[in-house]
Amino acid sequence: MSAPKRSALGRGLDALISMDDIVTSGTSSIHEIELSKIVPNPDQPRREFDQEALEELAASIHELGIIQPVSLRQLAGGDYQIIAGERRYRAAQMAGLETIPAYVRTAEDETLMEMALIENIQREDLNAIEIALAFQKLIELYQLTQEKLSERVGKKRTTIANYLRLLKLPAEVQIGLRDKRIDMGHARALLSVADPALQLELYERILSDGLSVRNVEELAKTLAAGGERARKKAQKKVMMRQEYNVLKSHLSDFFQAKVQFSCDEKGKGKISIPFKNEEDLERIIGLFDKLK
């Protein structure tokens, strides 16, 4: 006699995305569901969908159909809410499908976000900031400790803590991490610096100089050791950078070109105005003539 199965959340990540398990567990069945009756899950942790990747998936679906069914749950009004597979749902819409194969599951409201989060983490579909925000929302909604959350999503508590710490970074840095301009290693190194101005200064250097994680760790130690003097210097640089960005924006608008503006610590720098062709160059020269 086979041993009774434990609940999916008790068995970790794989159970929630194993289609074999879903079909045989007695809590779901597979159907062709009309796309018009499907609605996204408002607690879906994923916020960004790459348009080019969606178009490629839509082309594949148009040729081959849906390889892996989405997971849905039926709502009281007869519609269906997505548990997992919003990318496939969006791509199916783009491909012009009217129906999509789906596993229709029974799921309590309090587990929907957990299931969507775990399904996406397993497939590496979320960026670091989306994961951090989803963890934070789970903690707030269900009053979970980090330890309890780690049990429910199958991640180490230290991993969850590291993600949550990312939300303490300045918004500009969080956006850079979300857009993959920096990685988790850079972000952790920045967190070792307490002052937001210093964090922003280091972040800008990562982007401009292509600093490695090791470089950032060493600079973070140096800045931390510099104390108040280093903090004030970094704050001044941040203010100067903001002023230069405003000036660059004005120049770009005036010349209708993507003006490049650089300046070092001593105030020495250069302004570069690109042009597309001879006609564009004549247009820019004409603007200079008008200034005279």
Secondary structure, 3 states (H helix, E strand, C coil): CCCCCCCCHHHCHHHHHCHHHHHHCCCEEEEEEEHHHEECCCCCCCCCCCHHHHHHHHHHHHHHCCCCCEEEEECCCCCEEEEECHHHHHHHHHCCCCEEEEEEECCCHHHHHHHHHHHHHHCCCCCHHHHHHHHHHHHHHHCCCHHHHHHHHCCCHHHHHHHHHHHHCCHHHHHHHHCCCCCHHHHHHHHCCCCHHHHHHHHHHHHHHCCCHHHHHHHHHHHHHHHHHHHHHHHHHHHHHHHHHHHHHHHHHHHCCCCEEEECCCCCEEEECCCCCHHHHHHHHHHHHHHC
